[in-house]
């Protein structure tokens, strides 16, 4: 296995005075710096509970380690029985999502694409794979099939040539992006750090270290809107609820809540609220299935839990209810499935949290075995309990800066019920 060649992402701080390479190195290495926890936010779990001995603990085992990447694994996405992974050296690999081997070595064919720029995020919609890159681009790939199996074709690089030509001449299409530089509003001008899909699958949202987020139409890859200067520092995470709220998490320690203006054909998102409890850069956001609970992870080692409250003027706001604590270093990624929340950390572990019907939380277990920080997570619900079983089964996939992906089988007691 080769030596990883790309830096560590997340707690990014953008400074105009720094050169591109030195800025990237400084910002990426800072993600492992853990900040003090949040004394003002009450804990929702008790550190005195030994989850390993608890009757409500989860049974888990690592069933496979997927090896082949020669650089940090930054992103994961599931599509049916296939798992896609993206790395710091721009490789996209595809794996059997249910491998049988304990120690899986890939065949050469599982390297499906070598792009440009470290891959920060990926999402899949139908037969399209969207990837976000360090080189300020979003790439769109079509997943097809032929006699030899899967095929992958680059459909577009966003912004598209059509978008660029349409915006090229009119001065109104240019925005200030640096002290002495302007660019058309359809361009990201720093690493694209995160992607999210709308609930209906019609639009793609991208967030960037350039402090903006953009909205793209899936059907023709057109840029519909750019919200510039959305934050005072780099945006590291974005999440979209089914009812149209957009959440952005930034290195400026804030989460901002946005909503699309109603009754207008043109996309126009406006600021609904600013959520301020974290005291360090926010690296990850995740939403419950119904959008009523937001989870945010930061360098302060805490996962803050926000719940949607009563509507004011027709708009519901998020309020903090407490924090999940247990990780010893920065939170780098989050994933949600049913009533479970999974968190990956720079402390090289994944924690499993469960929300009960009375809205309390318990840590059901800790997944350990990676040799580097956990940068990405995805989870799939495999089986609900039936007459012969009293547990719910999940498959958990964790990507790490040790260049490996681990596949975990998770069995969770169903005595609390699934939300």
Number of C-alpha atoms within 10 A of each C-alpha: 9 9 10 17 12 18 17 22 24 31 30 28 21 21 13 10 9 11 9 12 8 10 16 22 15 18 20 18 15 19 24 20 14 19 17 13 21 20 8 10 17 14 20 18 17 13 12 6 11 12 16 14 10 12 9 18 19 23 15 19 13 17 17 19 21 21 16 19 24 19 25 30 30 27 27 26 21 19 15 9 10 12 17 22 23 31 28 28 21 23 22 23 21 22 19 15 18 15 15 10 11 13 13 18 11 16 9 9 11 15 17 16 17 13 16 16 19 26 30 27 26 26 21 20 13 9 11 18 21 23 25 28 25 22 15 21 21 23 19 23 19 17 16 12 10 7 6 6 8 13 14 16 14 15 15 16 15 23 20 18 11 12 17 17 9 11 16 14 11 9 10 10 14 17 15 12 20 13 8 6 9 13 17 21 23 23 21 27 20 22 25 30 28 27 25 23 23 18 13 9 14 12 18 22 21 24 31 27 27 26 26 24 25 20 24 22 15 17 9 9 20 19 23 16 18 22 16 16 14 19 22 16 24 32 37 29 29 26 24 24 21 14 12 16 18 22 24 26 28 31 28 22 23 22 24 18 21 20 18 16 13 10 6 8 7 11 15 16 19 13 13 16 16 15 17 13 14 24 17 24 30 32 29 29 26 25 23 19 15 10 17 15 19 22 22 25 30 32 31 23 28 27 30 24 22 20 18 16 14 12 10 8 6 7 13 16 18 19 16 19 16 20 25 23 21 16 21 17 25 31 33 29 27 25 21 22 16 14 18 22 22 23 30 30 27 25 21 21 23 26 19 21 21 25 19 16 12 7 10 11 20 20 27 23 24 20 20 13 12 21 14 18 25 28 30 28 25 20 22 16 13 12 13 14 13 9 5 6 12 13 19 19 21 20 20 22 24 27 28 27 26 21 24 21 26 22 21 20 17 22 19 23 19 15 10 14 12 15 11
